[in-house]
Amino acid sequence: MPSALVSKNVRIGRRRTSVRLEREMWDALAEICRREGVTANAICTEVGEKGAEGGFTSRLRVYIMSYFRSRAG
C-alpha cells in the first residue's frame, strides 16, 4: 500500500531538509502561505527556530492546526 505521506524539501533558515506530511497538511500549509503572503520556507524557519519540544514535523503540524483553529471562531 502506498504511503499517504508526501516528502518535500524545505529550508529551515539556511538548512535544507526533507519533510514528510500528509497531502492535506501540504495543502493547508499552501493555504496559509497564500493568506499570509509568505513562503513555506519562511513558515518552516519560524517553526524551526521556536525550539519547542518534539520533532520539527510534529511542530509544523501543530502550527498548521493552530493557525486554522485560531481563525475558526
URHULIN-V493283 format. One record per residue. N is the residue number from 1. RES is the residue in one small letter. OMEGA is omega in radians with two decimals (none if undefined). D_CENTER is the distance of its C-alpha to the mean C-alpha in whole Angstrom. Layout:
# URHULIN-V493283
N&RES&OMEGA&D_CENTER ; N&RES&OMEGA&D_CENTER
This chain:
# URHULIN-V493283
1&m&-3.14&25 ; 2&p&-3.14&22 ; 3&s&3.08&18 ; 4&a&-3.12&16 ; 5&l&3.12&13 ; 6&v&3.11&12 ; 7&s&3.04&12 ; 8&k&3.07&11 ; 9&n&3.08&11 ; 10&v&3.06&9 ; 11&r&2.99&11 ; 12&i&-2.97&11 ; 13&g&3.13&14 ; 14&r&-3.07&16 ; 15&r&3.08&15 ; 16&r&-3.13&14 ; 17&t&3.10&12 ; 18&s&-3.14&11 ; 19&v&3.10&9 ; 20&r&3.11&10 ; 21&l&3.01&8 ; 22&e&3.14&11 ; 23&r&3.14&11 ; 24&e&3.10&11 ; 25&m&3.07&7 ; 26&w&3.11&7 ; 27&d&3.13&10 ; 28&a&3.10&8 ; 29&l&3.10&6 ; 30&a&3.11&9 ; 31&e&3.08&11 ; 32&i&3.13&9 ; 33&c&3.12&10 ; 34&r&-3.11&13 ; 35&r&-3.03&14 ; 36&e&-3.14&14 ; 37&g&3.13&15 ; 38&v&3.11&12 ; 39&t&3.05&11 ; 40&a&3.12&7 ; 41&n&3.11&9 ; 42&a&3.11&10 ; 43&i&3.13&7 ; 44&c&3.10&6 ; 45&t&3.12&10 ; 46&e&-3.13&10 ; 47&v&-3.10&8 ; 48&g&-3.09&10 ; 49&e&-3.14&13 ; 50&k&3.05&13 ; 51&g&3.10&14 ; 52&a&3.13&14 ; 53&e&3.12&16 ; 54&g&3.14&14 ; 55&g&-3.10&12 ; 56&f&-3.09&9 ; 57&t&3.09&7 ; 58&s&3.12&9 ; 59&r&3.12&8 ; 60&l&3.08&4 ; 61&r&3.13&6 ; 62&v&3.10&8 ; 63&y&-3.12&7 ; 64&i&-3.14&6 ; 65&m&-3.12&10 ; 66&s&3.12&11 ; 67&y&-3.09&11 ; 68&f&3.09&13 ; 69&r&-3.10&15 ; 70&s&-3.12&16 ; 71&r&-3.06&17 ; 72&a&-3.04&19 ; 73&g&none&22
